Amino acid sequence: MENKLVVDPSPHISKWYSTFAIMIAMIMALLPTAISAVINFGMRSLYLILISVGTCYVLDIIMTYVREKKFFWYDISGAVTGFILALILPVNAPLYYPVIGAVIAVVIFKGCFGGIGRNIFNPSAAARVVLGLIFSGLTLDLFSGGALGSAQSPLAYYMLGNYSSITLRSL
């Protein structure tokens, strides 16, 4: 009997998808989270998303021209980077956070490593980590309920013994 086992390197998906189709799927997957953020946290979260997506998309276009590559209007990977970055930022972050985060994500972590699919870190997550390192005092205030507002989690209420503040919505 002949051996039918085929061992190939990844990826193991045999169907070919375009980058545009994958990015549209990413945006569709992120939309419920964005809608939930706007419902739970108000219009401020929408402002963060719009600023982050717009800045990342424009910077992605600029970086394409800087690297002397051809720009395709349907390359929305910059918008996806901005979308992810906005969703991992605290809602009470200053409105310049997504702009600085976009520069870090697109220019440093995406542009310097060769663009989409060639970066060693997720640009959005790496930008969030760098933002936390650069603005460490401000970031701690955002999460501990400092000068910019309260952002305590249900676990913090539980640890303080304030059980009545834990609601289904806060979870």
Secondary structure, DSSP 4 states (H G I P E B T S, - for coil): --------PSP---S---HHHHHHHHHHHHHHHHHHHHHHH-HHHHHHHHHHHHHHHHHHHHHHHHTT----TT--HHHHHHHHHHHHS-TTS-TTHHHHHHIIIIIIIIITTTSTT--SS-HHHHHHHHHHHHTHHHHHHHHHT-TT-----HHHHHHHT-GGG--TTT-
